[in-house]
Amino acid sequence: MKIQSGFNIICAAFLCLGLASCKKFRGNLAISGSITVSGNLINEVMHREESLFIVVKDAGGTPIAVKRIVNPQFPVFYKINSDDLLLPDAHLKYPLTVEAQLSTKGKIGPPVPGDFVGIYPNSVSPRQSRVGIVINRYL
């Protein structure tokens, strides 16, 4: 019993230290923008039946929201809101990162060979528009 409570205290201390430099918000997410494909990859992407995942990650790199679009037609215009949060009532930390993954397997997860990936180059706030992502890497 003492070991478990001591472990909880240590975990809480590390969590507080990790969050000290990050701003927090609760729910109320509204990120929007477009996703395009780099010119040199457009022929590879077209004519495929795949799933596009738009993933929002917090300052620690943990996914906090995901939107799935099946068989996307590019350019894709998207909006990620509070309905897409993985934990709707969580206190989330930002700045955030947004990435797009065109998955050959149709499942979310770390990119694997055959996937196409693009990451928005700047950090974003929980309510930011015009977050344009270019899919520019083929794994």
The first five atom37 places (N, CA, C, CB, O) and aatype in JSON, in Angstrom:
{
  "aatype": [12, 11, 9, 5, 15, 7, 13, 2, 9, 9, 4, 0, 0, 13, 10, 4, 10, 7, 10, 0, 15, 4, 11, 11, 13, 1, 7, 2, 10, 0, 9, 15, 7, 15, 9, 16, 19, 15, 7, 2, 10, 9, 2, 6, 19, 12, 8, 1, 6, 6, 15, 10, 13, 9, 19, 19, 11, 3, 0, 7, 7, 16, 14, 9, 0, 19, 11, 1, 9, 19, 2, 14, 5, 13, 14, 19, 13, 18, 11, 9, 2, 15, 3, 3, 10, 10, 10, 14, 3, 0, 8, 10, 11, 18, 14, 10, 16, 19, 6, 0, 5, 10, 15, 16, 11, 7, 11, 9, 7, 14, 14, 19, 14, 7, 3, 13, 19, 7, 9, 18, 14, 2, 15, 19, 15, 14, 1, 5, 15, 1, 19, 7, 9, 19, 9, 2, 1, 18, 10],
  "atom_mask": [
    [1, 1, 1, 1, 1],
    [1, 1, 1, 1, 1],
    [1, 1, 1, 1, 1],
    [1, 1, 1, 1, 1],
    [1, 1, 1, 1, 1],
    [1, 1, 1, 0, 1],
    [1, 1, 1, 1, 1],
    [1, 1, 1, 1, 1],
    [1, 1, 1, 1, 1],
    [1, 1, 1, 1, 1],
    [1, 1, 1, 1, 1],
    [1, 1, 1, 1, 1],
    [1, 1, 1, 1, 1],
    [1, 1, 1, 1, 1],
    [1, 1, 1, 1, 1],
    [1, 1, 1, 1, 1],
    [1, 1, 1, 1, 1],
    [1, 1, 1, 0, 1],
    [1, 1, 1, 1, 1],
    [1, 1, 1, 1, 1],
    [1, 1, 1, 1, 1],
    [1, 1, 1, 1, 1],
    [1, 1, 1, 1, 1],
    [1, 1, 1, 1, 1],
    [1, 1, 1, 1, 1],
    [1, 1, 1, 1, 1],
    [1, 1, 1, 0, 1],
    [1, 1, 1, 1, 1],
    [1, 1, 1, 1, 1],
    [1, 1, 1, 1, 1],
    [1, 1, 1, 1, 1],
    [1, 1, 1, 1, 1],
    [1, 1, 1, 0, 1],
    [1, 1, 1, 1, 1],
    [1, 1, 1, 1, 1],
    [1, 1, 1, 1, 1],
    [1, 1, 1, 1, 1],
    [1, 1, 1, 1, 1],
    [1, 1, 1, 0, 1],
    [1, 1, 1, 1, 1],
    [1, 1, 1, 1, 1],
    [1, 1, 1, 1, 1],
    [1, 1, 1, 1, 1],
    [1, 1, 1, 1, 1],
    [1, 1, 1, 1, 1],
    [1, 1, 1, 1, 1],
    [1, 1, 1, 1, 1],
    [1, 1, 1, 1, 1],
    [1, 1, 1, 1, 1],
    [1, 1, 1, 1, 1],
    [1, 1, 1, 1, 1],
    [1, 1, 1, 1, 1],
    [1, 1, 1, 1, 1],
    [1, 1, 1, 1, 1],
    [1, 1, 1, 1, 1],
    [1, 1, 1, 1, 1],
    [1, 1, 1, 1, 1],
    [1, 1, 1, 1, 1],
    [1, 1, 1, 1, 1],
    [1, 1, 1, 0, 1],
    [1, 1, 1, 0, 1],
    [1, 1, 1, 1, 1],
    [1, 1, 1, 1, 1],
    [1, 1, 1, 1, 1],
    [1, 1, 1, 1, 1],
    [1, 1, 1, 1, 1],
    [1, 1, 1, 1, 1],
    [1, 1, 1, 1, 1],
    [1, 1, 1, 1, 1],
    [1, 1, 1, 1, 1],
    [1, 1, 1, 1, 1],
    [1, 1, 1, 1, 1],
    [1, 1, 1, 1, 1],
    [1, 1, 1, 1, 1],
    [1, 1, 1, 1, 1],
    [1, 1, 1, 1, 1],
    [1, 1, 1, 1, 1],
    [1, 1, 1, 1, 1],
    [1, 1, 1, 1, 1],
    [1, 1, 1, 1, 1],
    [1, 1, 1, 1, 1],
    [1, 1, 1, 1, 1],
    [1, 1, 1, 1, 1],
    [1, 1, 1, 1, 1],
    [1, 1, 1, 1, 1],
    [1, 1, 1, 1, 1],
    [1, 1, 1, 1, 1],
    [1, 1, 1, 1, 1],
    [1, 1, 1, 1, 1],
    [1, 1, 1, 1, 1],
    [1, 1, 1, 1, 1],
    [1, 1, 1, 1, 1],
    [1, 1, 1, 1, 1],
    [1, 1, 1, 1, 1],
    [1, 1, 1, 1, 1],
    [1, 1, 1, 1, 1],
    [1, 1, 1, 1, 1],
    [1, 1, 1, 1, 1],
    [1, 1, 1, 1, 1],
    [1, 1, 1, 1, 1],
    [1, 1, 1, 1, 1],
    [1, 1, 1, 1, 1],
    [1, 1, 1, 1, 1],
    [1, 1, 1, 1, 1],
    [1, 1, 1, 1, 1],
    [1, 1, 1, 0, 1],
    [1, 1, 1, 1, 1],
    [1, 1, 1, 1, 1],
    [1, 1, 1, 0, 1],
    [1, 1, 1, 1, 1],
    [1, 1, 1, 1, 1],
    [1, 1, 1, 1, 1],
    [1, 1, 1, 1, 1],
    [1, 1, 1, 0, 1],
    [1, 1, 1, 1, 1],
    [1, 1, 1, 1, 1],
    [1, 1, 1, 1, 1],
    [1, 1, 1, 0, 1],
    [1, 1, 1, 1, 1],
    [1, 1, 1, 1, 1],
    [1, 1, 1, 1, 1],
    [1, 1, 1, 1, 1],
    [1, 1, 1, 1, 1],
    [1, 1, 1, 1, 1],
    [1, 1, 1, 1, 1],
    [1, 1, 1, 1, 1],
    [1, 1, 1, 1, 1],
    [1, 1, 1, 1, 1],
    [1, 1, 1, 1, 1],
    [1, 1, 1, 1, 1],
    [1, 1, 1, 1, 1],
    [1, 1, 1, 0, 1],
    [1, 1, 1, 1, 1],
    [1, 1, 1, 1, 1],
    [1, 1, 1, 1, 1],
    [1, 1, 1, 1, 1],
    [1, 1, 1, 1, 1],
    [1, 1, 1, 1, 1],
    [1, 1, 1, 1, 1]
  ],
  "atom_positions": [
    [[0.82, -1.19, 0.0], [0.0, 0.0, 0.0], [0.86, 1.26, 0.0], [-0.93, 0.0, 1.2], [0.59, 2.2, -0.74]],
    [[1.92, 1.29, 0.84], [2.8, 2.45, 0.89], [3.56, 2.63, -0.42], [3.78, 2.31, 2.05], [3.79, 3.76, -0.85]],
    [[3.94, 1.53, -1.05], [4.66, 1.62, -2.32], [3.78, 2.27, -3.38], [5.11, 0.23, -2.79], [4.24, 3.14, -4.11]],
    [[2.52, 1.86, -3.45], [1.6, 2.41, -4.46], [1.4, 3.9, -4.24], [0.25, 1.68, -4.42], [1.44, 4.67, -5.21]],
    [[1.16, 4.35, -2.98], [0.93, 5.77, -2.75], [2.21, 6.57, -3.01], [0.44, 6.01, -1.32], [2.13, 7.7, -3.5]],
    [[3.38, 6.02, -2.68], [4.64, 6.69, -2.97], [4.85, 6.83, -4.47], [0.0, 0.0, 0.0], [5.31, 7.87, -4.95]],
    [[4.5, 5.78, -5.21], [4.6, 5.82, -6.67], [3.68, 6.9, -7.24], [4.23, 4.44, -7.28], [4.07, 7.62, -8.16]],
    [[2.46, 7.01, -6.7], [1.52, 8.03, -7.16], [2.06, 9.44, -6.91], [0.17, 7.85, -6.47], [1.89, 10.33, -7.74]],
    [[2.69, 9.64, -5.77], [3.26, 10.95, -5.45], [4.38, 11.29, -6.41], [3.77, 10.98, -3.99], [4.47, 12.41, -6.9]],
    [[5.25, 10.31, -6.69], [6.36, 10.54, -7.62], [5.82, 10.85, -9.01], [7.29, 9.31, -7.67], [6.31, 11.78, -9.67]],
    [[4.83, 10.09, -9.46], [4.23, 10.33, -10.78], [3.61, 11.72, -10.85], [3.17, 9.27, -11.09], [3.78, 12.43, -11.84]],
    [[2.91, 12.12, -9.8], [2.28, 13.45, -9.77], [3.35, 14.54, -9.81], [1.4, 13.61, -8.5], [3.16, 15.56, -10.48]],
    [[4.46, 14.34, -9.12], [5.54, 15.33, -9.11], [6.13, 15.48, -10.51], [6.64, 14.93, -8.11], [6.35, 16.6, -10.97]],
    [[6.4, 14.36, -11.19], [6.94, 14.43, -12.55], [5.95, 15.07, -13.5], [7.32, 13.04, -13.05], [6.34, 15.83, -14.39]],
    [[4.68, 14.77, -13.33], [3.66, 15.36, -14.19], [3.63, 16.87, -14.01], [2.27, 14.75, -13.89], [3.55, 17.61, -14.99]],
    [[3.69, 17.34, -12.78], [3.69, 18.78, -12.52], [4.93, 19.44, -13.11], [3.62, 19.06, -11.0], [4.83, 20.53, -13.69]],
    [[6.09, 18.81, -12.98], [7.3, 19.37, -13.56], [7.2, 19.44, -15.08], [8.52, 18.54, -13.15], [7.61, 20.43, -15.69]],
    [[6.64, 18.41, -15.69], [6.51, 18.36, -17.14], [5.53, 19.39, -17.66], [0.0, 0.0, 0.0], [5.7, 19.89, -18.77]],
    [[4.51, 19.72, -16.89], [3.5, 20.67, -17.34], [3.84, 22.11, -17.0], [2.19, 20.31, -16.74], [3.15, 23.03, -17.46]],
    [[4.88, 22.32, -16.22], [5.18, 23.66, -15.75], [5.42, 24.65, -16.88], [6.38, 23.63, -14.85], [5.05, 25.82, -16.77]],
    [[6.03, 24.2, -17.97], [6.33, 25.12, -19.06], [5.26, 25.14, -20.13], [7.65, 24.76, -19.67], [5.41, 25.83, -21.14]],
    [[4.19, 24.4, -19.94], [3.14, 24.32, -20.95], [1.88, 25.02, -20.46], [2.83, 22.85, -21.29], [1.58, 25.02, -19.27]],
    [[1.16, 25.63, -21.39], [-0.13, 26.2, -21.05], [-1.17, 25.09, -21.13], [-0.49, 27.38, -22.0], [-0.99, 24.13, -21.87]],
    [[-2.25, 25.23, -20.37], [-3.28, 24.2, -20.35], [-4.61, 24.77, -20.81], [-3.42, 23.59, -18.94], [-4.88, 25.96, -20.64]],
    [[-5.43, 23.91, -21.4], [-6.79, 24.28, -21.75], [-7.67, 23.06, -21.5], [-6.9, 24.77, -23.23], [-7.17, 21.94, -21.38]],
    [[-8.95, 23.29, -21.44], [-9.86, 22.19, -21.19], [-10.85, 22.14, -22.35], [-10.6, 22.34, -19.82], [-11.65, 23.06, -22.55]],
    [[-10.78, 21.03, -23.11], [-11.71, 20.84, -24.22], [-11.7, 22.02, -25.18], [0.0, 0.0, 0.0], [-10.66, 22.65, -25.37]],
    [[-12.81, 22.32, -25.78], [-13.01, 23.48, -26.64], [-11.93, 23.61, -27.72], [-13.04, 24.74, -25.81], [-11.29, 24.65, -27.86]],
    [[-11.75, 22.55, -28.47], [-10.77, 22.49, -29.53], [-11.42, 22.9, -30.85], [-10.15, 21.08, -29.64], [-12.54, 22.47, -31.14]],
    [[-10.75, 23.7, -31.65], [-11.27, 24.11, -32.95], [-10.08, 24.45, -33.85], [-12.25, 25.34, -32.83], [-9.66, 25.61, -33.94]],
    [[-9.54, 23.43, -34.52], [-8.41, 23.61, -35.43], [-8.92, 23.25, -36.83], [-7.17, 22.71, -35.02], [-9.56, 22.22, -37.02]],
    [[-8.62, 24.11, -37.8], [-9.08, 23.84, -39.17], [-8.01, 24.22, -40.16], [-10.38, 24.6, -39.47], [-7.09, 24.98, -39.86]],
    [[-8.14, 23.68, -41.37], [-7.19, 23.98, -42.42], [-7.37, 23.07, -43.6], [0.0, 0.0, 0.0], [-8.45, 22.52, -43.83]],
    [[-6.32, 22.91, -44.36], [-6.37, 22.07, -45.55], [-5.16, 21.15, -45.59], [-6.44, 22.93, -46.83], [-4.13, 21.42, -44.97]],
    [[-5.32, 20.07, -46.33], [-4.22, 19.12, -46.52], [-4.06, 18.93, -48.03], [-4.5, 17.75, -45.79], [-5.01, 18.61, -48.74]],
    [[-2.84, 19.14, -48.49], [-2.51, 18.93, -49.89], [-1.38, 17.9, -49.98], [-2.11, 20.29, -50.58], [-0.81, 17.5, -48.97]],
    [[-1.08, 17.5, -51.19], [-0.01, 16.54, -51.42], [1.06, 17.2, -52.26], [-0.55, 15.24, -52.1], [0.76, 17.86, -53.25]],
    [[2.31, 17.01, -51.89], [3.44, 17.56, -52.63], [3.39, 17.06, -54.07], [4.78, 17.17, -51.96], [3.02, 15.91, -54.34]],
    [[3.78, 17.93, -55.0], [3.71, 17.61, -56.42], [4.38, 16.32, -56.81], [0.0, 0.0, 0.0], [3.88, 15.6, -57.68]],
    [[5.52, 15.99, -56.19], [6.23, 14.78, -56.57], [5.57, 13.51, -56.04], [7.64, 14.85, -56.07], [5.94, 12.41, -56.45]],
    [[4.6, 13.63, -55.14], [3.91, 12.45, -54.59], [2.47, 12.32, -55.06], [3.93, 12.5, -53.08], [1.83, 11.3, -54.8]],
    [[1.95, 13.31, -55.76], [0.53, 13.32, -56.1], [0.12, 12.09, -56.9], [0.19, 14.57, -56.88], [-0.95, 11.54, -56.66]],
    [[0.95, 11.65, -57.85], [0.59, 10.47, -58.64], [0.6, 9.2, -57.81], [1.54, 10.32, -59.81], [-0.15, 8.26, -58.09]],
    [[1.44, 9.16, -56.79], [1.5, 7.99, -55.9], [0.25, 7.92, -55.01], [2.77, 8.05, -55.04], [-0.23, 6.83, -54.69]],
    [[-0.25, 9.07, -54.61], [-1.38, 9.14, -53.67], [-2.72, 8.92, -54.38], [-1.39, 10.49, -52.96], [-3.61, 8.26, -53.83]],
    [[-2.86, 9.45, -55.58], [-4.13, 9.33, -56.31], [-4.39, 7.86, -56.65], [-4.11, 10.2, -57.6], [-3.46, 7.07, -56.8]],
    [[-5.64, 7.53, -56.75], [-6.07, 6.18, -57.13], [-5.79, 5.14, -56.06], [-5.38, 5.77, -58.41], [-5.71, 3.95, -56.36]],
    [[-5.65, 5.56, -54.84], [-5.48, 4.62, -53.73], [-6.7, 4.71, -52.83], [-4.18, 4.92, -52.93], [-7.3, 5.77, -52.66]],
    [[-7.04, 3.6, -52.27], [-8.12, 3.58, -51.28], [-7.47, 3.44, -49.91], [-9.16, 2.42, -51.55], [-7.06, 2.36, -49.51]],
    [[-7.38, 4.55, -49.23], [-6.69, 4.58, -47.95], [-7.44, 5.46, -46.97], [-5.26, 5.08, -48.12], [-8.46, 6.06, -47.3]],
    [[-6.93, 5.52, -45.76], [-7.5, 6.37, -44.72], [-6.52, 7.49, -44.41], [-7.84, 5.56, -43.45], [-5.33, 7.26, -44.22]],
    [[-7.05, 8.7, -44.35], [-6.27, 9.86, -43.94], [-6.58, 10.12, -42.48], [-6.59, 11.11, -44.83], [-7.74, 10.27, -42.1]],
    [[-5.55, 10.17, -41.67], [-5.7, 10.5, -40.25], [-5.07, 11.85, -40.0], [-5.06, 9.41, -39.35], [-3.93, 12.1, -40.38]],
    [[-5.82, 12.73, -39.36], [-5.31, 14.02, -38.92], [-5.17, 13.9, -37.41], [-6.26, 15.23, -39.36], [-6.15, 13.67, -36.7]],
    [[-3.95, 14.06, -36.92], [-3.66, 13.82, -35.51], [-3.14, 15.1, -34.88], [-2.63, 12.68, -35.35], [-2.21, 15.73, -35.38]],
    [[-3.76, 15.48, -33.77], [-3.31, 16.62, -32.98], [-2.6, 16.06, -31.75], [-4.52, 17.56, -32.56], [-3.14, 15.21, -31.04]],
    [[-1.38, 16.54, -31.52], [-0.59, 16.08, -30.38], [-0.31, 17.24, -29.44], [0.73, 15.43, -30.84], [-0.17, 18.39, -29.87]],
    [[-0.23, 16.93, -28.15], [0.07, 17.98, -27.17], [1.57, 18.24, -27.12], [-0.46, 17.59, -25.77], [2.34, 17.64, -27.87]],
    [[1.97, 19.12, -26.23], [3.37, 19.53, -26.13], [4.3, 18.38, -25.82], [3.51, 20.59, -25.08], [5.49, 18.44, -26.12]],
    [[3.78, 17.32, -25.21], [4.6, 16.15, -24.89], [4.61, 15.11, -25.99], [0.0, 0.0, 0.0], [5.26, 14.07, -25.84]],
    [[3.91, 15.36, -27.11], [3.87, 14.41, -28.21], [2.79, 13.36, -28.09], [0.0, 0.0, 0.0], [2.77, 12.41, -28.88]],
    [[1.9, 13.51, -27.13], [0.8, 12.56, -26.93], [-0.38, 12.94, -27.81], [0.38, 12.5, -25.46], [-0.82, 14.08, -27.77]],
    [[-0.91, 12.0, -28.6], [-2.1, 12.31, -29.4], [-3.28, 12.67, -28.49], [-2.47, 11.12, -30.31], [-3.59, 11.96, -27.54]],
    [[-3.95, 13.8, -28.8], [-5.09, 14.21, -28.0], [-6.39, 14.21, -28.82], [-4.85, 15.6, -27.43], [-7.48, 14.16, -28.25]],
    [[-6.25, 14.27, -30.16], [-7.44, 14.28, -31.02], [-7.08, 13.63, -32.35], [-7.97, 15.74, -31.23], [-5.96, 13.76, -32.84]],
    [[-8.07, 12.93, -32.92], [-7.86, 12.26, -34.2], [-9.12, 12.38, -35.04], [-7.47, 10.76, -34.0], [-10.23, 12.23, -34.54]],
    [[-8.92, 12.66, -36.32], [-10.03, 12.65, -37.28], [-9.62, 11.72, -38.41], [-10.36, 14.1, -37.82], [-8.5, 11.78, -38.9]],
    [[-10.56, 10.85, -38.82], [-10.3, 9.89, -39.9], [-11.18, 10.24, -41.1], [-10.57, 8.43, -39.43], [-12.38, 10.47, -40.97]],
    [[-10.56, 10.27, -42.27], [-11.27, 10.5, -43.52], [-10.94, 9.33, -44.44], [-10.89, 11.89, -44.18], [-9.77, 9.11, -44.77]],
    [[-11.95, 8.59, -44.86], [-11.75, 7.42, -45.72], [-11.76, 7.86, -47.18], [-12.84, 6.34, -45.46], [-12.61, 8.64, -47.59]],
    [[-10.81, 7.35, -47.94], [-10.67, 7.65, -49.37], [-10.72, 9.15, -49.65], [-11.76, 6.94, -50.16], [-11.61, 9.61, -50.38]],
    [[-9.8, 9.91, -49.11], [-9.83, 11.37, -49.27], [-9.59, 11.8, -50.71], [-8.8, 12.02, -48.36], [-8.88, 11.12, -51.47]],
    [[-10.17, 12.91, -51.07], [-9.94, 13.56, -52.36], [-9.21, 14.86, -52.06], [-11.29, 13.8, -53.16], [-9.76, 15.73, -51.37]],
    [[-8.0, 15.01, -52.57], [-7.19, 16.18, -52.25], [-7.47, 17.33, -53.2], [-5.71, 15.82, -52.29], [-7.71, 17.11, -54.38]],
    [[-7.44, 18.56, -52.67], [-7.12, 18.95, -51.29], [-8.28, 18.59, -50.35], [-6.82, 20.46, -51.21], [-9.45, 18.57, -50.75]],
    [[-7.92, 18.31, -49.12], [-8.89, 17.99, -48.07], [-9.0, 19.2, -47.15], [-8.47, 16.7, -47.27], [-7.99, 19.73, -46.68]],
    [[-10.21, 19.63, -46.9], [-10.46, 20.68, -45.92], [-11.0, 20.02, -44.67], [-11.45, 21.77, -46.48], [-11.93, 19.21, -44.75]],
    [[-10.43, 20.35, -43.53], [-10.78, 19.65, -42.29], [-11.06, 20.63, -41.17], [-9.68, 18.69, -41.89], [-10.64, 21.79, -41.19]],
    [[-11.77, 20.11, -40.17], [-11.96, 20.83, -38.91], [-11.95, 19.79, -37.81], [-13.31, 21.67, -38.91], [-12.72, 18.82, -37.84]],
    [[-11.08, 19.99, -36.85], [-11.01, 19.12, -35.68], [-11.58, 19.91, -34.52], [-9.53, 18.63, -35.39], [-11.14, 21.02, -34.25]],
    [[-12.56, 19.32, -33.84], [-13.17, 20.03, -32.72], [-13.2, 19.13, -31.49], [-14.6, 20.49, -33.09], [-12.59, 18.06, -31.47]],
    [[-13.9, 19.57, -30.48], [-13.94, 18.85, -29.21], [-14.51, 17.44, -29.34], [-14.75, 19.62, -28.21], [-14.21, 16.57, -28.51]],
    [[-15.32, 17.19, -30.37], [-15.86, 15.85, -30.59], [-14.77, 14.86, -30.97], [-16.94, 15.88, -31.67], [-14.95, 13.65, -30.82]],
    [[-13.64, 15.35, -31.47], [-12.55, 14.49, -31.91], [-11.52, 14.21, -30.82], [-11.86, 15.11, -33.1], [-10.57, 13.46, -31.04]],
    [[-11.7, 14.8, -29.64], [-10.77, 14.58, -28.53], [-10.82, 13.13, -28.08], [-11.08, 15.51, -27.36], [-11.9, 12.53, -28.03]],
    [[-9.68, 12.57, -27.75], [-9.62, 11.21, -27.24], [-10.11, 11.14, -25.8], [-8.2, 10.66, -27.34], [-10.71, 10.14, -25.39]],
    [[-9.85, 12.19, -25.02], [-10.32, 12.31, -23.64], [-11.02, 13.66, -23.5], [-9.14, 12.17, -22.61], [-10.37, 14.65, -23.18]],
    [[-12.34, 13.71, -23.74], [-13.06, 14.99, -23.81], [-12.94, 15.88, -22.58], [-14.48, 14.72, -24.05], [-12.97, 17.11, -22.72]],
    [[-12.8, 15.33, -21.39], [-12.76, 16.16, -20.19], [-11.36, 16.43, -19.67], [-13.57, 15.52, -19.11], [-11.19, 17.01, -18.6]],
    [[-10.37, 16.02, -20.41], [-8.99, 16.17, -19.94], [-8.53, 17.62, -20.01], [-8.05, 15.27, -20.75], [-8.97, 18.38, -20.88]],
    [[-7.66, 17.98, -19.1], [-6.96, 19.27, -19.18], [-5.77, 19.03, -20.1], [-6.52, 19.82, -17.74], [-4.89, 18.23, -19.79]],
    [[-5.75, 19.72, -21.2], [-4.73, 19.47, -22.21], [-3.68, 20.57, -22.2], [-5.36, 19.35, -23.58], [-3.96, 21.7, -21.8]],
    [[-2.49, 20.24, -22.64], [-1.41, 21.22, -22.65], [-1.04, 21.57, -24.08], [-0.18, 20.69, -21.88], [-1.09, 20.72, -24.97]],
    [[-0.66, 22.8, -24.3], [-0.23, 23.23, -25.62], [1.0, 24.1, -25.48], [-1.37, 23.99, -26.37], [1.24, 24.61, -24.38]],
    [[1.78, 24.3, -26.5], [1.42, 24.31, -27.91], [1.16, 22.9, -28.46], [2.51, 24.98, -28.71], [1.61, 21.9, -27.91]],
    [[0.42, 22.87, -29.55], [0.02, 21.62, -30.19], [0.74, 21.45, -31.52], [-1.51, 21.57, -30.39], [1.19, 22.43, -32.12]],
    [[0.83, 20.21, -31.98], [1.3, 19.93, -33.33], [0.2, 19.19, -34.07], [2.63, 19.11, -33.31], [-0.6, 18.48, -33.46]],
    [[0.17, 19.37, -35.38], [-0.84, 18.72, -36.2], [-0.13, 18.01, -37.34], [-1.9, 19.74, -36.74], [0.72, 18.59, -38.02]],
    [[-0.49, 16.75, -37.54], [0.12, 16.0, -38.63], [-0.94, 15.21, -39.38], [1.21, 15.07, -38.11], [-2.01, 14.91, -38.85]],
    [[-0.62, 14.88, -40.61], [-1.51, 14.09, -41.45], [-0.77, 12.82, -41.86], [-1.98, 14.9, -42.71], [0.41, 12.85, -42.2]],
    [[-1.49, 11.71, -41.82], [-0.91, 10.43, -42.18], [-1.88, 9.71, -43.1], [-0.59, 9.58, -40.93], [-3.01, 9.42, -42.71]],
    [[-1.46, 9.43, -44.3], [-2.25, 8.65, -45.24], [-1.79, 7.21, -45.06], [-2.08, 9.15, -46.75], [-0.7, 6.83, -45.49]],
    [[-2.65, 6.42, -44.42], [-2.28, 5.08, -43.99], [-2.66, 4.02, -45.01], [-2.94, 4.76, -42.67], [-3.79, 3.99, -45.51]],
    [[-1.7, 3.17, -45.32], [-1.96, 2.06, -46.23], [-2.73, 0.94, -45.54], [-0.66, 1.52, -46.79], [-3.38, 0.13, -46.2]],
    [[-2.65, 0.89, -44.23], [-3.33, -0.16, -43.46], [-4.73, 0.25, -43.03], [-2.5, -0.51, -42.24], [-5.53, -0.6, -42.63]],
    [[-5.05, 1.54, -43.12], [-6.36, 2.01, -42.7], [-6.52, 2.12, -41.2], [0.0, 0.0, 0.0], [-7.63, 2.31, -40.71]],
    [[-5.41, 1.98, -40.46], [-5.46, 2.05, -39.01], [-4.5, 3.12, -38.52], [-5.12, 0.69, -38.37], [-3.46, 3.37, -39.12]],
    [[-4.89, 3.75, -37.42], [-4.04, 4.77, -36.81], [-2.89, 4.08, -36.07], [-4.85, 5.67, -35.85], [-3.03, 2.97, -35.57]],
    [[-1.78, 4.75, -36.02], [-0.61, 4.23, -35.32], [0.62, 4.9, -35.88], [0.0, 0.0, 0.0], [0.53, 5.78, -36.73]],
    [[1.78, 4.49, -35.4], [3.0, 5.07, -35.94], [3.07, 4.8, -37.45], [4.25, 4.51, -35.22], [2.69, 3.72, -37.89]],
    [[3.56, 5.76, -38.23], [3.67, 5.53, -39.66], [4.54, 4.31, -39.96], [4.25, 6.77, -40.36], [5.53, 4.06, -39.27]],
    [[4.16, 3.57, -40.98], [4.89, 2.38, -41.4], [5.28, 2.52, -42.87], [4.04, 1.09, -41.17], [4.71, 3.36, -43.57]],
    [[6.23, 1.72, -43.33], [6.59, 1.79, -44.75], [5.34, 1.69, -45.64], [7.59, 0.67, -45.11], [4.49, 0.82, -45.45]],
    [[5.26, 2.59, -46.61], [4.11, 2.65, -47.51], [3.16, 3.78, -47.16], [0.0, 0.0, 0.0], [2.29, 4.12, -47.96]],
    [[3.31, 4.38, -45.97], [2.46, 5.51, -45.56], [3.03, 6.82, -46.1], [2.34, 5.56, -44.02], [4.23, 6.92, -46.38]],
    [[2.16, 7.8, -46.24], [2.52, 9.15, -46.62], [2.28, 10.04, -45.42], [1.71, 9.64, -47.88], [1.27, 9.89, -44.73]],
    [[3.2, 10.99, -45.15], [3.12, 11.79, -43.93], [3.41, 13.26, -44.24], [4.09, 11.26, -42.87], [4.22, 13.58, -45.11]],
    [[2.74, 14.13, -43.49], [3.02, 15.56, -43.53], [2.77, 16.15, -42.16], [0.0, 0.0, 0.0], [1.84, 15.74, -41.46]],
    [[3.58, 17.11, -41.77], [3.46, 17.74, -40.45], [3.42, 19.25, -40.64], [4.64, 17.33, -39.51], [4.22, 19.82, -41.38]],
    [[2.48, 19.9, -39.95], [2.44, 21.36, -39.98], [3.73, 21.86, -39.32], [1.16, 21.93, -39.25], [4.05, 21.41, -38.22]],
    [[4.48, 22.77, -39.96], [5.81, 23.13, -39.48], [5.85, 23.96, -38.2], [6.51, 23.86, -40.53], [6.91, 24.06, -37.57]],
    [[4.73, 24.55, -37.8], [4.72, 25.41, -36.6], [3.8, 24.81, -35.55], [4.27, 26.85, -36.96], [2.95, 23.97, -35.86]],
    [[3.97, 25.25, -34.32], [3.02, 24.83, -33.29], [1.72, 25.62, -33.47], [3.62, 25.06, -31.86], [1.71, 26.7, -34.06]],
    [[0.63, 25.06, -32.96], [-0.67, 25.7, -33.11], [-1.35, 25.84, -31.75], [-1.57, 24.9, -34.07], [-1.0, 25.14, -30.79]],
    [[-2.31, 26.74, -31.68], [-3.1, 26.93, -30.48], [-4.37, 26.08, -30.6], [-3.45, 28.44, -30.25], [-4.68, 25.61, -31.69]],
    [[-5.1, 25.88, -29.51], [-6.3, 25.05, -29.56], [-7.42, 25.59, -30.45], [-6.83, 24.89, -28.18], [-8.32, 24.84, -30.81]],
    [[-7.37, 26.86, -30.81], [-8.4, 27.47, -31.67], [-7.72, 28.21, -32.81], [-9.31, 28.44, -30.85], [-7.71, 29.44, -32.85]],
    [[-7.15, 27.45, -33.73], [-6.42, 28.07, -34.83], [-6.98, 27.59, -36.16], [-4.91, 27.76, -34.73], [-7.29, 26.42, -36.34]],
    [[-7.09, 28.51, -37.08], [-7.54, 28.18, -38.43], [-6.37, 28.31, -39.4], [-8.73, 29.08, -38.86], [-5.29, 28.78, -39.04]],
    [[-6.61, 27.9, -40.62], [-5.6, 27.97, -41.69], [-4.34, 27.18, -41.36], [-5.23, 29.41, -41.96], [-3.23, 27.64, -41.61]],
    [[-4.53, 25.99, -40.8], [-3.42, 25.1, -40.51], [-3.26, 24.2, -41.74], [-3.65, 24.26, -39.18], [-3.9, 23.15, -41.84]],
    [[-2.42, 24.63, -42.66], [-2.24, 23.91, -43.92], [-1.1, 22.91, -43.83], [0.0, 0.0, 0.0], [0.03, 23.26, -43.48]],
    [[-1.4, 21.66, -44.13], [-0.42, 20.6, -44.06], [-0.14, 20.09, -45.47], [-0.91, 19.44, -43.14], [-1.07, 19.9, -46.27]],
    [[1.11, 19.88, -45.78], [1.51, 19.3, -47.06], [2.05, 17.91, -46.79], [2.56, 20.19, -47.79], [3.03, 17.75, -46.07]],
    [[1.43, 16.91, -47.38], [1.96, 15.55, -47.29], [3.15, 15.5, -48.24], [0.88, 14.45, -47.65], [2.99, 15.59, -49.46]],
    [[4.34, 15.35, -47.67], [5.55, 15.47, -48.45], [6.58, 14.36, -48.22], [6.18, 16.77, -48.17], [7.71, 14.44, -48.72]],
    [[6.19, 13.34, -47.46], [7.12, 12.22, -47.22], [6.42, 10.91, -47.49], [7.66, 12.24, -45.76], [5.26, 10.72, -47.14]],
    [[7.13, 10.02, -48.12], [6.67, 8.67, -48.36], [7.63, 7.74, -47.62], [6.61, 8.33, -49.9], [8.84, 7.78, -47.83]],
    [[7.07, 6.91, -46.77], [7.95, 6.02, -45.98], [8.13, 4.69, -46.68], [7.38, 5.78, -44.57], [8.84, 3.82, -46.17]]
  ]
}
